[in-house]
């Protein structure tokens, strides 16, 4: 792990909207259309932050018809949130979701 990559991760999560997005995705993958309501932000604002998180490799997405489904891609996010006191149960839920979407992409 490089220091630069760790700093990029911390900077990305230091912005409130991006942190809230990651927190919502701990409960499992979500459609881009659901996330704005869950984080109390506009669709355009949320879309900008989702794009940034995906560009940084923190999130990944897949298309399901017209829907875009996001999930956490970077294990360091879970490690960081664990250090911040998030429960293993909540973190495991997002990890299981990550494994499920990985299997779909390999077919």
C-alpha positions as CSV (number, residue, x, y, z in Angstrom):
1,X,0.0,0.0,0.0
2,X,1.3,3.4,-1.0
3,X,1.1,6.4,1.2
4,X,-0.4,8.3,-1.8
5,X,-3.2,5.8,-2.2
6,X,-4.0,6.0,1.5
7,X,-4.1,9.8,1.5
8,X,-6.5,9.6,-1.6
9,X,-8.8,7.3,0.3
10,X,-8.8,9.4,3.4
11,X,-9.4,12.6,1.4
12,X,-12.2,11.0,-0.5
13,X,-14.0,9.9,2.7
14,X,-13.4,13.2,4.5
15,X,-16.1,14.8,2.3
16,X,-19.5,14.3,4.1
17,X,-21.5,13.2,1.0
18,X,-19.0,10.6,0.0
19,X,-18.7,9.3,3.5
20,X,-22.5,8.9,3.7
21,X,-22.5,7.1,0.4
22,X,-20.0,4.6,1.7
23,X,-21.9,4.2,4.9
24,X,-25.1,3.4,3.0
25,X,-23.3,0.9,0.9
26,X,-22.2,-1.0,4.0
27,X,-25.8,-2.3,4.0
28,X,-25.2,-3.9,0.6
29,X,-25.3,-2.7,-3.0
30,X,-27.7,0.0,-4.0
31,X,-29.1,1.5,-7.2
32,X,-27.8,5.0,-8.0
33,X,-31.4,6.1,-8.0
34,X,-31.9,5.1,-4.3
35,X,-28.7,6.7,-2.9
36,X,-29.7,10.4,-3.0
37,X,-32.8,9.8,-0.9
38,X,-30.8,7.7,1.6
39,X,-28.1,10.4,2.0
40,X,-30.4,13.4,1.7
41,X,-28.7,14.9,-1.3
42,X,-29.8,15.8,-4.9
43,X,-29.4,13.3,-7.7
44,X,-26.8,15.4,-9.5
45,X,-24.7,16.0,-6.4
46,X,-24.8,12.3,-5.5
47,X,-24.0,11.3,-9.1
48,X,-20.9,13.5,-9.0
49,X,-19.7,11.9,-5.8
50,X,-20.5,8.3,-7.0
51,X,-18.4,9.0,-10.1
52,X,-15.5,10.3,-8.0
53,X,-15.6,7.3,-5.7
54,X,-15.7,4.9,-8.6
55,X,-12.8,6.8,-10.4
56,X,-10.7,6.3,-7.2
57,X,-11.5,2.6,-7.1
58,X,-13.4,2.9,-3.8
59,X,-16.7,1.9,-5.4
60,X,-17.5,-0.3,-8.3
61,X,-20.7,-0.5,-10.3
62,X,-22.5,-2.7,-12.7
63,X,-25.4,-2.1,-15.0
64,X,-28.7,-4.0,-14.5
65,X,-30.8,-2.9,-17.5
66,X,-31.2,0.9,-17.1
67,X,-30.1,0.8,-13.5
68,X,-26.6,1.4,-12.2
69,X,-25.8,-0.6,-9.1
70,X,-23.0,0.5,-6.8
71,X,-21.1,-1.4,-4.1
72,X,-17.8,-1.0,-2.2
73,X,-14.8,-2.2,-4.1
74,X,-11.9,-1.4,-1.8
75,X,-11.3,-3.6,1.2
76,X,-9.4,-0.7,2.9
77,X,-12.8,1.1,3.3
78,X,-14.0,-1.7,5.5
79,X,-10.7,-1.8,7.4
80,X,-10.9,1.9,8.0
81,X,-14.6,1.8,9.2
82,X,-13.8,-1.1,11.4
83,X,-11.1,1.0,13.1
84,X,-13.7,3.8,13.5
85,X,-15.9,1.3,15.5
86,X,-18.4,-0.1,12.9
87,X,-19.6,-3.5,13.9
88,X,-18.2,-6.7,12.3
89,X,-21.8,-7.6,11.4
90,X,-22.4,-4.5,9.4
91,X,-19.0,-4.7,7.7
92,X,-19.5,-8.4,6.9
93,X,-22.8,-7.6,5.2
94,X,-21.0,-5.3,2.7
95,X,-18.2,-7.8,2.2
96,X,-20.7,-10.6,1.3
97,X,-22.4,-8.3,-1.2
98,X,-19.0,-7.5,-2.7
99,X,-18.3,-11.2,-3.2
100,X,-21.7,-11.8,-4.8
101,X,-21.1,-9.0,-7.4
102,X,-17.6,-10.3,-8.1
103,X,-19.0,-13.7,-9.0
104,X,-21.5,-12.1,-11.4
105,X,-18.7,-10.3,-13.2
106,X,-16.6,-13.4,-13.7
107,X,-19.3,-15.3,-15.7
